[in-house]
Amino acid sequence: MELSQSKTAVDEAPGAAPVPEYTYRPSLLGAPFTFRLTEQGLAYQAGRRSGVVPYRDIGRIRLSFKPASMQSRRFLAEIWAGGAPKLQIVSSTWKSMMEQVRQDKDYSAFLTELHRRLAAAGAAPRYERGSVPLLYWPGIVLFAAVGLALAALAVRGLQSGTYAGAAFVAAFLALFLWQGGNFFRFNKPGLYRADDLPRDLVP
């Protein structure tokens, strides 16, 4: 079973300008989430929830890297606005029972246009990137501690002559450093400007 992917919509009225649209499916069986950039604001249809958020009402946006079990390169935009639920735009979509596909190009184009319209409307949200600092820095300390413990375990295995075990721990350590390193590298907390999006988070 395959599911539809992101598309660009055009108003049905003759001569109407294209309306940027982004669609993704957050789960295999759930309804797709659709976002549109209209003249009135950011329109959303997320399951049973729908509405239009005026650009000036958007108070905060956070861009981050959120890998998933079936998609290791996955990005997330979170949007907070008064009178609306938190909106989440994800760079991948479920395609089948065993596959999530990336939509980097459409995701990047939609977010770039959203930021352009926010600036044009005179909106002044807080533009954040990465993880929440209170979670990020303790996570860095824990990541380093676990990495050192695994390295010490591999060395101890070599010293005791248990080479197979040491090789297994070393392989696990390499995978841990690669995946964890990418997560912390992309998710370093900070701020950005609407006219200078972080390209490591908007691929």
Sequence and secondary structure as in RCSB ss.txt:
>XXXX:A:sequence
MELSQSKTAVDEAPGAAPVPEYTYRPSLLGAPFTFRLTEQGLAYQAGRRSGVVPYRDIGRIRLSFKPASMQSRRF
LAEIWAGGAPKLQIVSSTWKSMMEQVRQDKDYSAFLTELHRRLAAAGAAPRYERGSVPLLYWPGIVLFAAVGLAL
AALAVRGLQSGTYAGAAFVAAFLALFLWQGGNFFRFNKPGLYRADDLPRDLVP
>XXXX:A:secstr
        EE SSTT  EE EEEE SSSSS  EEEEE SSSEEEEETTEEEEE GGGEEEEEEEE  BTTBSS E
EEEEEETTS  EEEESEEEEETTEEEE HHHHHHHHHHHHHHHHHTT   EEEESS HHHHHHHHHHHHHHHHHH
HHHHHHHHHHT HHHHHHHHHHHHHHHHHHHHHHHHT  EE BTTB  TTT  
